Amino acid sequence: MSTLVSNMSSTDPGLIPSLNSKQQAYVNLQLPDPRNGEYLLGVFHLIPAGKLNMLQAAAEVAAESSTGTNFKVNTETPFSRTMNALVYQLDLERNLVWIAYPWRLFDRGGNVQNILTYIVGNILGMKEVKALKLLDVWFPPSMLEQYDGPSYTLDDMRKYLDVYGRPVLGTIVKPKMGLTSAEYAEVCYDFWAGGGDFVKNDEPQANQDFCPYDKMVKHVKEAMDKAVKETGKKKVHSFNVSAADFDTMIERCEMIVNAGFEPGSYAFLIDGITAGWMAVQTLRRRYPGVFIHFHRAAHGAFTRPENPIGFSVLVLSKFARLAGASGIHTGTAGVGKMKGTPEEDVVAAQGILYMRSPGHFFEQTWTKIPETDKDAIHLVSEDSAHHVVLENDSWRGMKKCCPIVSGGLNPVKLKPFIDVMENVDFITTMGSGVHAHPGGTKAGAQALVQACDAHLKNMDIADYAKDHKELEQAIEHFTKAQKDAM
C-alpha cells in the first residue's frame, strides 16, 4: 500500500486548530515531497492517551523523537527548527501516523543506534501514548550512502560452500547448554559428516566453565577439518562472540581468526539486541571479510503483534541491513514454533534480501544512486532474476542481508517453508529438527539433505523417502511428535 500520497480524506481538518504553538512546529500535512532525499520516513500505529487527539499525540511523538521536549523552549534557533520531525499524514480510521525525520539529525558516522535512539527511544515511554509501534521505515538513497550495509553476504557464503539453488542447510547445537567443548565439537562433526553445511552456537553460548571458549574453538576446528577431509565439502561454523565488554568480544574474534580456520569457514554471531547495535557495527567495520550473524534474542519484546509498543520485524530487519549485518533471523512465518506470520516474517525476509522490495507501507529500493538511473534499473532487474549483483560496482547500492530461519523446523517442514518463503535464499538452522532424529545427529543431517534433494527433484518427500531411510524415519518421528503435541 502506498503512503506517499497524502490521505487527507481520513484527516479531520478540525484537528489542526487543536494544536498548541509547540505542536504546530512538528506538523506539516502539506509537506511537498517527503521523498526528496531529506527525510527518513516512518509509519507508526498510534493510540493517544489521556485527552490528546490523534494529531496532538502524533505531534508530541514527532517532537520527542527529534528536537523537542514537553514544552517549547527559548533556546531553539531558526536552524534547529529545520531539524524538527514532521507529521505529514494521518489515517484516523487505522490509527496510523506518517512522520518525516530530517536524516541530518543523525550521527553522520553511519550510527544505527543513534537513529533508533531517536525514533524508537524515549518516545516508547511517553505518557501521551497508549500504543506506539513503528511498522515500517524508508531510507532515501542519500542516506544509504552514509551507512555501511553488509560486506560479506550470502552470495559469498554460497561461493565458498559451492552451494547454489537451495538453502544453506544448518543446525543449532542442542542441548542449548551443558555440553563440554569436546561434546559440542562432536555434534558439529556429526552434522557436517551427515552432509550439513552450517553450524551455529546457540545465542547464550559464551565462556562457561563446562565449555571453555578457547577449547570449544580448538575442537570445532579439529572437527571441521575431519569433516571436510571425509566429505570433500567446505563447512561453516558461526561463533557467538557476544561478550561483557569490547575487548573480550574482539579477543574472541581474534582467537577464531588465529585458530587456523580458512577464511569463509567461520562467521561471527552477535546477539544484536542484547549486546547492542554498537557491537554489530564494530564487527562489520573490523571484519568486513567475515559473515556477521545477527541473532535477534529479545526481539519479541518489541516485535510481537500483540505488543502495542515497539517496532515490527520488518523494521528490525531493515536496520540490521543498514548496520551491515550479513544475516539476521527473520522467523519461520508460522511454519515453525516461533510466533510469526507470512505477513510479518516473509515481508521482512524479502525486505532485506532484494534490491527493491515492498514493505508494509513503503517500497524500499536499496540503491545509492537515483532509482531512475539506467544502471539502478538494471541492478533491480538482475537481482530479480537471482543474478549476483554489486560485485564490481558496490557504490551503486547496499548489499543484501540474508534471512536466517530457525525455531521448530525439521526436514518435514523444509518444503512448506520454502513454499511460503517463495525462494531458497536463506540459511535454515534446525535444532531439534536434526538432533531429535531417532538415528542421531548424523542421520538427522542426512534426512535434512534428503528432504532438500526431494524438493530440488520436485518429488513428494514421502515418495522420496521410500528409498532414503533417514528421511523415512524423520517423517515418521516428526509427524508423530507433532500429533502428540496437539
NUMIPA-916084 format. One record per residue (C-alpha): residue in one letter; x, y, z. Coordinates in steps of 0.1 Angstrom, whole numbers, padded with zeros to 4 digits, always signed. Last residue first. Layout:
AXYZ/...
//
This chain:
M-0016-0312+0198/A+0019-0322+0209/D+0013-0359+0202/K+0004-0351+0166/Q+0036-0331+0161/A+0057-0359+0176/K+0040-0384+0153/T+0048-0364+0122/F+0083-0357+0135/H+0092-0394+0140/E+0076-0409+0109/I+0088-0382+0086/A+0123-0384+0101/Q+0125-0421+0099/E+0116-0420+0062/L+0141-0393+0057/E+0168-0414+0072/K+0157-0445+0053/H+0160-0430+0018/D+0145-0452-0009/K+0109-0449+0001/A+0117-0414+0015/Y+0115-0399-0020/D+0078-0409-0022/A+0070-0394+0012/I+0091-0363+0004/D+0070-0355-0027/M+0093-0350-0056/N+0103-0318-0074/K+0139-0330-0078/L+0152-0300-0059/H+0125-0305-0033/A+0134-0342-0028/D+0170-0332-0026/C+0162-0308+0003/A+0143-0335+0021/Q+0174-0358+0015/V+0198-0332+0029/L+0176-0328+0060/A+0174-0366+0064/Q+0211-0368+0062/A+0215-0342+0088/G+0192-0360+0111/A+0211-0393+0104/K+0243-0376+0115/T+0225-0361+0146/G+0210-0393+0159/G+0192-0422+0144/P+0159-0414+0160/H+0161-0378+0148/A+0159-0354+0178/H+0192-0338+0168/V+0181-0326+0134/G+0147-0310+0139/S+0158-0305+0175/G+0180-0276+0162/M+0173-0266+0126/T+0193-0237+0113/T+0180-0227+0078/I+0201-0202+0059/F+0182-0183+0033/D+0179-0177-0005/V+0156-0207-0013/N+0126-0187-0027/E+0089-0183-0023/M+0091-0180+0015/V+0058-0198+0020/D+0067-0226-0004/I+0102-0228+0010/F+0086-0232+0045/P+0064-0260+0033/K+0094-0277+0017/L+0115-0276+0049/K+0087-0287+0072/V+0093-0324+0070/P+0130-0320+0074/N+0125-0301+0107/L+0116-0266+0117/G+0108-0255+0153/G+0127-0223+0155/S+0152-0212+0129/V+0154-0192+0097/I+0183-0169+0088/P+0173-0143+0062/C+0204-0130+0044/C+0212-0093+0041/K+0218-0080+0006/K+0243-0054-0005/M+0236-0017-0004/G+0237+0001-0038/R+0256+0017-0066/W+0290+0021-0049/S+0293-0017-0049/D+0300-0018-0086/N+0322-0049-0091/E+0302-0075-0071/L+0271-0054-0067/V+0248-0080-0081/V+0246-0118-0082/H+0218-0130-0105/H+0185-0140-0090/A+0164-0126-0119/S+0150-0100-0095/D+0186-0090-0087/E+0194-0085-0124/S+0163-0064-0129/V+0170-0043-0098/L+0206-0038-0109/H+0194-0028-0144/I+0171-0002-0130/A+0199+0012-0110/D+0222+0013-0140/K+0195+0031-0161/D+0192+0058-0134/T+0155+0062-0123/E+0162+0049-0088/P+0188+0076-0084/I+0221+0062-0070/K+0225+0047-0035/T+0203+0018-0044/W+0184-0001-0017/T+0149+0005-0031/Q+0123+0003-0004/E+0086+0001-0013/F+0069+0016+0017/F+0038+0006+0037/H+0041-0030+0049/G+0072-0034+0028/P+0076-0039-0009/S+0111-0049-0022/R+0138-0035-0043/M+0175-0046-0042/Y+0164-0079-0026/L+0171-0098+0005/I+0163-0073+0033/G+0127-0067+0025/Q+0122-0103+0013/A+0129-0116+0048/A+0108-0089+0065/V+0078-0095+0042/V+0083-0132+0048/D+0082-0128+0085/E+0054-0103+0091/E+0027-0111+0065/P+0039-0147+0064/T+0030-0149+0101/G+0050-0151+0133/K+0053-0166+0168/M+0080-0192+0169/K+0074-0229+0167/G+0078-0234+0129/V+0056-0229+0099/G+0041-0196+0113/A+0063-0174+0091/T+0095-0191+0104/G+0113-0161+0118/T+0136-0134+0104/H+0170-0143+0120/I+0195-0118+0107/G+0223-0121+0080/S+0253-0103+0068/A+0247-0075+0093/G+0259-0041+0079/A+0241-0016+0101/L+0216-0008+0072/R+0208-0045+0068/A+0202-0048+0106/F+0180-0017+0104/K+0159-0032+0077/S+0155-0064+0098/L+0143-0045+0129/V+0118-0025+0109/L+0105-0056+0092/V+0101-0075+0125/S+0079-0046+0136/F+0086-0019+0162/G+0079-0012+0199/I+0047-0007+0220/P+0013-0023+0213/N+0026-0058+0219/E+0000-0082+0204/P+0020-0081+0171/R+0052-0093+0187/T+0080-0070+0176/F+0093-0051+0206/A+0096-0076+0235/G+0098-0103+0208/H+0132-0090+0197/A+0147-0104+0229/A+0172-0126+0210/R+0177-0112+0175/H+0208-0131+0164/F+0228-0111+0139/H+0254-0132+0120/I+0282-0111+0106/F+0298-0131+0077/V+0335-0122+0078/G+0356-0103+0052/P+0345-0069+0066/Y+0359-0077+0100/R+0366-0046+0120/R+0338-0025+0104/R+0311-0052+0105/L+0322-0063+0139/T+0320-0028+0153/Q+0287-0022+0137/V+0271-0052+0154/A+0287-0043+0188/M+0275-0007+0185/W+0240-0021+0178/G+0238-0037+0212/A+0247-0068+0230/T+0211-0076+0240/I+0196-0065+0206/G+0224-0078+0183/D+0232-0110+0200/I+0263-0113+0178/L+0274-0143+0157/F+0307-0141+0140/A+0311-0164+0110/Y+0337-0191+0102/S+0347-0211+0071/G+0350-0181+0048/P+0387-0176+0055/E+0402-0210+0064/F+0404-0216+0101/G+0438-0217+0116/A+0429-0206+0152/N+0442-0171+0146/V+0409-0157+0132/I+0389-0176+0160/M+0411-0162+0188/E+0410-0128+0172/C+0372-0128+0173/R+0372-0139+0209/E+0397-0111+0219/I+0375-0086+0200/M+0345-0095+0221/T+0366-0095+0253/D+0379-0060+0245/F+0345-0046+0238/D+0329-0057+0270/A+0307-0084+0285/A+0307-0106+0254/S+0289-0115+0222/V+0314-0135+0201/N+0289-0163+0192/F+0307-0185+0167/S+0291-0194+0134/H+0307-0225+0118/V+0310-0231+0081/K+0318-0262+0061/K+0336-0269+0027/K+0329-0303+0011/G+0352-0332+0004/T+0332-0353+0027/E+0359-0370+0048/K+0385-0342+0046/V+0359-0315+0053/A+0345-0335+0083/K+0380-0340+0098/D+0390-0304+0094/M+0356-0292+0108/A+0360-0314+0139/E+0396-0301+0145/K+0384-0265+0141/V+0355-0272+0164/H+0379-0286+0190/K+0401-0255+0191/V+0371-0231+0192/M+0355-0250+0220/K+0388-0252+0239/D+0392-0214+0237/Y+0356-0208+0248/P+0357-0231+0279/C+0327-0254+0279/F+0320-0266+0315/D+0332-0233+0329/Q+0310-0213+0305/N+0328-0190+0281/A+0298-0179+0259/Q+0269-0198+0243/P+0236-0179+0251/E+0226-0175+0214/D+0232-0210+0203/N+0265-0216+0186/K+0260-0222+0149/V+0266-0250+0124/F+0265-0247+0086/D+0268-0270+0056/G+0251-0303+0066/G+0260-0335+0047/G+0259-0361+0075/A+0296-0356+0082/W+0288-0319+0089/F+0261-0328+0114/D+0282-0355+0131/Y+0312-0332+0133/C+0293-0304+0149/V+0278-0328+0175/E+0314-0340+0183/A+0325-0304+0186/Y+0300-0298+0214/E+0310-0329+0232/A+0346-0318+0231/S+0338-0284+0244/T+0316-0298+0271/L+0279-0299+0266/G+0256-0282+0291/M+0238-0256+0271/K+0214-0254+0241/P+0211-0292+0241/K+0214-0289+0211/V+0238-0274+0185/I+0220-0251+0161/T+0219-0266+0126/G+0224-0256+0090/L+0215-0263+0054/V+0222-0233+0031/P+0190-0231+0011/R+0190-0245-0025/G+0199-0234-0060/Y+0236-0230-0053/V+0261-0244-0028/D+0298-0242-0036/L+0305-0236+0001/Y+0328-0206-0005/K+0306-0193-0034/R+0274-0198-0014/M+0290-0179+0015/D+0300-0150-0007/D+0264-0149-0022/L+0250-0150+0014/T+0270-0118+0020/Y+0303-0104+0033/S+0301-0066+0032/P+0266-0058+0046/G+0255-0021+0048/D+0279+0005+0059/Y+0258+0037+0062/Q+0263+0072+0048/E+0253+0064+0012/L+0221+0049+0024/M+0210+0084+0035/S+0212+0100+0000/P+0194+0069-0014/P+0164+0077+0009/F+0156+0052+0037/W+0120+0042+0043/V+0107+0028+0076/D+0078+0005+0085/L+0056-0005+0114/L+0069+0017+0143/K+0046+0009+0172/L+0031+0033+0197/A+0001+0024+0219/K-0013+0043+0249/V+0006+0074+0240/E+0010+0108+0259/K+0027+0090+0288/M+0058+0087+0267/G+0079+0056+0272/L+0082+0044+0236/I+0090+0080+0227/N+0122+0078+0247/G+0139+0056+0220/V+0121+0043+0190/I+0128+0072+0165/Y+0156+0090+0182/T+0176+0063+0200/L+0169+0042+0169/I+0188+0066+0147/N+0217+0068+0172/Q+0219+0030+0174/V+0223+0030+0136/N+0255+0052+0135/G+0266+0058+0100/G+0292+0083+0113/R+0270+0113+0104/D+0252+0109+0137/F+0215+0115+0129/L+0196+0147+0127/R+0208+0151+0091/W+0182+0125+0084/P+0154+0150+0086/Y+0127+0128+0100/A+0093+0126+0082/I+0065+0111+0103/W+0035+0091+0090/V+0008+0083+0116/L-0017+0054+0116/N-0047+0049+0138/R-0065+0028+0113/E-0095+0050+0108/L-0076+0082+0116/D-0051+0078+0088/L-0027+0106+0092/Q+0000+0122+0071/Y+0029+0147+0073/V+0039+0146+0109/L+0072+0165+0108/A+0105+0158+0126/N+0121+0191+0135/M+0157+0196+0122/T+0148+0228+0104/R+0137+0242+0138/S+0173+0239+0149/F+0183+0263+0121/P+0158+0290+0131/T+0170+0286+0167/E+0157+0269+0198/T+0168+0282+0232/N+0135+0297+0243/V+0120+0262+0248/K+0085+0249+0238/F+0074+0225+0264/N+0074+0187+0267/T+0106+0182+0247/G+0117+0189+0212/T+0144+0183+0186/S+0136+0148+0171/S+0118+0119+0187/E+0102+0140+0214/A+0088+0164+0189/A+0075+0139+0164/V+0058+0119+0193/E+0043+0151+0206/A+0030+0160+0172/A+0015+0125+0168/A-0003+0129+0202/Q-0018+0162+0191/L-0028+0148+0157/M-0046+0118+0173/N-0064+0137+0200/L-0050+0142+0234/K-0073+0138+0264/G-0055+0109+0281/A-0035+0085+0259/P-0033+0086+0221/I-0033+0053+0201/L-0005+0052+0175/H+0005+0028+0148/F+0036+0043+0134/V+0048+0048+0098/G+0083+0062+0093/L+0102+0082+0067/L+0139+0091+0067/Y+0139+0126+0052/E+0160+0149+0030/G+0160+0127-0001/N+0130+0143-0018/R+0108+0115-0008/P+0086+0136+0016/D+0077+0159-0013/P+0055+0190-0006/L+0047+0186+0031/Q+0011+0196+0031/L+0002+0179+0064/N+0030+0197+0081/V+0032+0191+0118/Y+0061+0194+0142/A+0061+0232+0146/Q+0023+0232+0153/Q+0029+0211+0184/K+0049+0238+0201/S+0023+0265+0193/N-0006+0244+0206/L-0025+0221+0182/S-0063+0220+0185/P-0067+0243+0155/I-0054+0215+0132/L-0078+0188+0144/G-0108+0203+0126/P-0092+0194+0093/D-0101+0157+0101/T-0076+0136+0083/S-0090+0105+0067/S-0098+0122+0034/M-0064+0139+0036/N-0045+0108+0026/S-0014+0125+0012/V+0003+0104-0014/L+0035+0086-0004/T+0019+0060+0018/S+0014+0034-0009/M+0000+0000+0000/
//
